[in-house]
Amino acid sequence: MTDESETNQREMFDEIAALMGGIAKAFDLDESQTITAVEKGTIEMKFETDANGNPFVLATYGEKSARLYAGAVKQEAGAKH
């Protein structure tokens, strides 16, 4: 593997870890619960863009949902989207 390829792979793993951490925080889950829920499809994720053009991941777990932005988590009000 080239240095650039290794750097890209490390960045991808860091982004995945940040996403999983954001999901855990948003839904008050521990690491194991988060991984299991994502693997089973209990937590659904979609890529979306807000009204300002900012990309985010919309994560839904039961009746709760949260917008996961790079570096921020915003809880959604109301029922499942």
Secondary structure, DSSP 8 states (H G I E B T S, - for coil): --HHHHHHHHHHHHHHHHHHHHHHHHHT--HHHHHHHHHHTSEEEEEEE-TTS-EEEEEEETTEEEEEETTEEEE--SS--
